[in-house]
């Protein structure tokens, strides 16, 4: 889907913000959402435009969460949100820097692992006493159940590591092994390397893609981070990440649980 193909569907208020811009499609990520880097508009700031036709997962939640996070964490600013009969549109400011999966120099992997831990500690330090965004386990399991029952899981990806696995089978395991308690904090929900932005000195700049953020167990983020670190910079960096994060005890069962839960999203 090119911008030109849906020009007639773009709301006039949004088009006034992006008219004359240059568009570059962002290929990072696995969702059906189209993401474009928008250059040379809005007082020469770069921004990002998300476009979706997915009726099951809208941008409204992320938009409202980003508004709540403004002033609390370095996150994008919402510039426009709206929809038409067919499409949903979300325009936000760019968080300048490099996402952690796109760092040009991976020679200092240990420093990168430490930066990821520092970023996660910052997110988890946000006061949640008035946070209205719920991502607790019961809520996530209900969403996972919905995804399985409505064919919204990626069964091919689920079977890629074990051809015997199915979404229904994973869901059954998740209910049978559900942790008895949650250590609730503000979580990002998808704390993987592409969603953490650093500068060239491995210093934190900000966080993007908050569609699954909210109050949840801290292991939601720790688990996804460990999986992403293993995939991008090596499993040997996980202990450095966990040590810098500052866990007195590493609950490996919870790490595996939340990695498994993510298979259904």
C-alpha angles and dihedrals in degrees: 000000000000124000089242090057093062100031091121091054097054112104114246092238090058094043090055087060097047104030110132094014128137116242127208119180115231110221097189115111138041105245129104089246116113114224124194131186106225116206137186098026139097098041090323094300118138116235139178127239122202120196124186142172093188108123093188097058118037132183094235094091093052092045092054092044092052090052089052091048094051107120092011100073137006100265136141120282118237111242100171140357126179145121144216131206090281110020141045120211131200123177120186139166120267120253098222118226137056126306111236094249090057101050108139095213116048092169092109100051094154091058090049090052090050091049090053090052092048090052093050092049088053093053093045091051094065113114109251098185091109099025110130096189111103122200098150118149098260089053093048093047090052089052091047090051090051091051093051095046093048098045094249097132124094100244093179090056091045090054094045092089097033122012090206094062123100135177090248091051093050091048091053091052091048093055093044094050099035110151114250095226140024128218096215122213137139104284132193091217096214103043099172129138098264090059097055117078122206135174125236091276093058089253119146116258103168152298131266139188103046099171093123099035125126143090111335144127112302088234089069086074097032092054096049090044092054091050092049093047091051091050098043109031107008141281090259088071094061096082090051090052093048094046092050091047087057109233115172088200128018111219099208092179091060092047090056092043095056092043088054092046090055090061088076096056 
